[in-house]
Amino acid sequence: MRTLMIVSADAGPNARLAIRNGTRPVPEFIALERDYGVRLLDWSTLGIAPGRSTSRSLRQVRAALRAAENADAVFSDGEHVGIPLGVALETIGPSRPHLVLGHHLTSRSKPRMLRWLRHMGITRMLVHSRTQLEVAVDSLGFGPGSAAFVPYYADASFWQAQPESGQSVIVSAGREHRDYATLAAAVRDLPVRTIIGAGSLYSPGAVCRMPATMPSNITVGMRSATELRELYALSAVVVVPLIPNDFQAGVTTILEAMAMGRPVVVSATGGQRDVVVDGETGVLVPPGDPAALHDALRRLLDDPAERRRLGANARDAVLAQFDLPVYAEALHRHLADIARPARRAA
């Protein structure tokens, strides 16, 4: 099967060297190329500078139309490419089965576009949240066979479990839909150091609530993958405070910390209900509730045995359900499934 993946990232020599050197985790597109022979059309292929923009997406769409002529199926790694490419595949051609990864179908103008275009040129939409799947089927008109839920992943070989450091350190990371104002209020009176690795190359303008003044026991700064791994190893607890949302905001940080065997405390938003099992692989607290978050953190900081139990369960859950090979296999299975009718017709 000849498959093409449109990748909104750099898969060039420097990125591959970093993966070989162990300084960054293996992304899903490299796993698909390595294990299933998927051809990649990434930023480096087209000489595009890193970063998302409308012009970059349209350049990828034009290149994808040419490359799709020799593909049995095409895979777009986000709506920003998938929607315009779907329209182009159907109106200009070549017509090809088209798999699209939907990160946040309800943001901005996407619902209106998807309904108006009637999912033009999109054979199947994959989402990481069951809430987003319900929206796709109930509100956006996707049928049961044209939308599916696929849990997200962490590279458990990079994010390996580590023994506790013995230090009372709380770690958080990420920017998208984070509620650091609530976290600041929750830890202000705790005798612990809190470190926030905040920032995102992909969504620098994402919604993020910050306190008017940061408590003295919190430090904030961007971290590389290896630096973030060191922070997780240092931590006693990893917390992901979220603004109410309907998609899997925070899932990357949650799964990275779980893969490293760290107990996680997560805001129980509508979109974040498919990873953490409360009391088994982590602790869920109401969003925007500093007192509840404070109590959950205090309990875990005072109970090493409970931290170890939750962390071990979290690592086991990642290996069984959320590890990179599990995710890559699921993506390839969907690609193969949508490609079969076209191959039979040929």
N, C-alpha and C positions, 0 to 999 in steps of 0.2 A: 504494500500500500504506500503510495506517494502522498505525503502530507506536508503542508506548509503552515508554519506558525508565524504570525505577525507579532513581533516582540517589542514592547515599549521599554526597552532597556538596551544597554550596551553589552553585547556578547563577544566583543573583540579580544585581541590578544592580551591586553592588560587585565581584563576581567577574568579570563581563563587562567592566567598566571597566578592571580590572587587566589583562585579556587585551588589550584594545584599546591600552592604554598600554605594552604590552610588558613588564610587570613580573611576569608569570607565564606559564607555557606554556599552550597550548591543551589542555584535557583531551579525552578521547575523546568524552564525551557532547556537548560543544559542537560537535565535528566532525560527529557523527551528526545533530544537529539542523540544522546549517548546510548540510551537503552532501547529506543524505538525508531531511530533513523529519521526523525522529524527534521525537515529542512527549516532553518531559521532565517527570517528576514528582520534583522534588528537594526538599531541605529548605526552601528559600525559598518554594516553591509552597505548602507547608503551614504556613509560619510556625514551623518547627522550628529550635531553636537548634543550631548546629554541634556535631557529636559523635555517636558511635554509642552506642546503648543498646537494650535490648529494647523499651522502651516506644516509642521513636522508630520502630523497625522495624515494630512492629505498627500504628502510626498510618499509615505508608506503605502497609502491606498493605491496610488498610481503604480508603484512598483509591484504591489501585490497582484494587481490585475494582470500584469505581464507574467508573473511567476505562477499564477494560478492555472495557466494553460496546461502545465505539466503536473498538476496535482489532482489527486482523487478527492481530497478534502482540504479545507482551509480553516485555520484556527486563529481567531483574533483574541488577544489577551486583555481586551477592555472595550467598553462601549464607545469610547472616544474614537477608536479605529473601526470597531465592529459595525456600528450603525452606518457610517458612510460607505464602508466597503461592501456591506450587504446590499445597499441601494445600487452601487456600481456593478456588482456581480449580476444583479437581476436585470438592470436596464441596459448596461453596456456589454456585459459578459467578460469572460466566459462563465456561464452558469455552473456553479460548483456547490456541493454541500458545504455549509458554513457553520462552524461552531464558534460561539462568542461567550467570553467570560464576562459576566455582569457583576461589577463590584457594588454599585449603588444605583439601582434602577429608578429610584424615587427622587434623585437629586436634580435640582434645576429644571431644565426643560425636557429631560429624558422621557418622563411618562407621556407627555403630549406628543413628542416625536415618535415614540414607539407605537402609540395608538394610531396616529395619523398615517404613518408609513405601513401599518399593519405588519410589522416585523419583516419588512421587505428584505429578501436575501439572507435571512437568518434562519437556519434550519433548526438550531437548538441553542437555547440560552442556559448557561450554567451559572449558579449563584452559590455563595458561601453561607447564606443565612436562610433558614426555613421561613422566616418572616418575609424576606425578599421573594422567595418562591411563592408564597401565598399571594403577594402583591402581583407577581407576574401572571399567575393563573386567574385570580379573582378580578383584578382591575385592569391589567394590560392585555388581556385576551390571548395569552399563551396557552396552548393546549397541554395536556399531560405529557405528551411525547415531545413537545417543543421547549420544555423547560425542565430543569433538574437541579437538585441540591447536591453539591459536592463539598464536603468539609475542606477547610484550608489546611496548611501543612507547616511543619518546621523541619529543617534538616537536622535530625537527631544525632547524626555523626559529627556535626559541627557544634551543636548545642548539647554537649555531653554532660551527664549528671556529675556533680561535684560534691564532696563532703562539706558539711557546714563549716563556715569560717570561725564560728564562735563569737562573731561581732553583732551587735544590735544595730543593723543597718537596714533601712527600708529603701527599695529601689523602685522607680517607675521609669517608663520610657514612652516615646512616641508623642505625637502632636494632634493627630486627627481626632476631633470630638473628645478631647481630654478635658477633664474638669479638675484642673490643678488648684482652683480656688477651694474646692471641697477638701482636697488632700491637704492643703496648707492648714486649713482650720482643724482638720483631724489630728495632725501631728504636732501642732504648735506647742502643746504642753507635754508631749512625749519626750523622755530623755534619750532620744535616739537621733542618729544622723540619717537624713533622707536625701537621696541623690536622684535627680530627674534628668534623664537623657532625652531632652526635648528637641524636636526638629525633624523635618522631612524634606528630602529632595523632591519628592513627587507631589506633595501637597503643602507647600509653604504657606498658603493662604487659608488652610483648613481652620474650621471653628475650634477654638481652644480657650477655655476660661482660665485666666490667671488671677491670683489675688492682687489686691491693690498694693500690698506690701508683702514681700516674701519673708517668712520667719527665718531667724538666724540659723536654725538647724537644717535648712534646705539649701542645697546647691543645685544649679541648673547649668547644663551645657550639652552640646552635641557630642556624640560618641560614635566611633567606628564600630564595626561588627566585633572585632577582637576586644576593644575596650568595653563594649557592652557585655560581652561574655564574661569578662573579669568582674564587672559590676554584679551580674547575676550570681557569680560564684561567691562574691563577698556578702551578698544579701542574706538576711534571715527571712524576709518576706518580700515578695514583689506585688505591688498594687497597681491596678489599672482603673483609675477613676474616670468615668465616662459621663458625658452629657447625654440625656435621653436621645435615642436614635433608633432607626429601624433596619440597620445593616450591621455587618460584623466589624464595627470599629474596634480597634484594639486587639484584634485576633492575632496579629503577628507577635506582639509583645507577650501576650498570654501564652501562646504555644512555645515560644522560645524559652520562657521561664519554666514552663511545665516540663519541657524536654530536659532541662538542667536539674530537674528534681526539686524545684523550689515551690513552696506553697504560694498560691496566688489569691489575692483578694480583688474581686472584680465587681463593678457596678452592674446590677441586674437590669439592663436595658432590654427593650423589646427585641432589638436586633441581636443581642449577645446572649443567646440561649442554647447554643448548639455545641459548646466546648466544655465548660466547667459544670461539673455535677456538684451541687452544694453539699458540703460536708464529706465529700468523697475525694474529689480531685482539686478542690479549692473551696473558697468561701465567697458567697454572693451577698452583696449588701444593697439596700435601696439607693438609687442614684440621687445625688444632691443632698445626702444625709451625713453631715460630718460626725455626728454623735455615733451613728451606727458604724461608720468606718473606723472611728477611734476605738470603739469597743472591740471590733474584730481584730484590729492590729494589736491592741493590748493583750487580748487573749492568746494570740499566736506568739507574741514575743515572750510571754510568760510560760509557754508550754512547748519545750523542745520536742517532746515525744509526738505531739500532735503535728508539729511542723514536719517532722520526718515522715510521719504516716501520709500526710497529704502530698508531700513531695514525691514519695515513692509511687503512690497511686497515680500522680500526674504523669510521671515519666512512663509508667506502664501504659497509660492511656494514649500518650503520643506514639509510642512504638506500635501499638495495635491499630490506631485509627487515624493518626495525623502525621505520620512520618512521610518524608519525601517519596520513597518508593510507592507507598500506598496512594498518594495523591497523583503521582505521574501515571501510575497504572490506570487510575480512574479516568484521567483525562484522555489517555490513549484509547481506552475502551469506548468512550463516547465518540471519539474521532472515527474509530473503526466502524461503529454502529451506524453513523450517518453516512459513511462512505459506501456501505454495502449496496444500497439501492442503485446508486450511480454506476457502480462497477458491474452489477447484474445487467443493467440496461446497456452498458457498453458491450 
